[in-house]
């Protein structure tokens, strides 16, 4: 089965619509089927994006990218320090 990729905006809109349908008495299973996703995907999205608006989602993604970049930088520096220790220049 091919995986579908949804944007953050689509996910947030799905969650908003899903809350409306659920408040009207539909089950989560029916709502998930309507959006062509699994119940597990719905719960995962709700956990990650629940209560967020689009600007907060974009900010989260930017922070995650920055965090990854900084982790790589620290790892590179730690490797450089280890190499210098082994060579005896530290």
C-alpha positions, 0 to 999 in steps of 0.5 A: 500500500502506498503511503500518503504524505500530508502537510501540517496544514492538512493534518491540522484541518483534518483534526479540526474537522474530526473534532466537529464530526466526533462532537456530532456523534460519529465514532473515531473509526468512522471519522478516520475512514472518512479521511482515509487514515487509520485510527492509529494515525488519527491518535498519533496526529492528535498527540502531535498536533492537537491544539496547535495552529498552523504557525505553531506547527511551522515553528515546531518543525523549524525548531526540530531542524535547528535542534538536529543541526546543533546536535550534529555540530556538537557531535562533530566537535566531540569527535574532533576533541577525541581525535586531538586527545588520542594524538596527544595535542589536547 
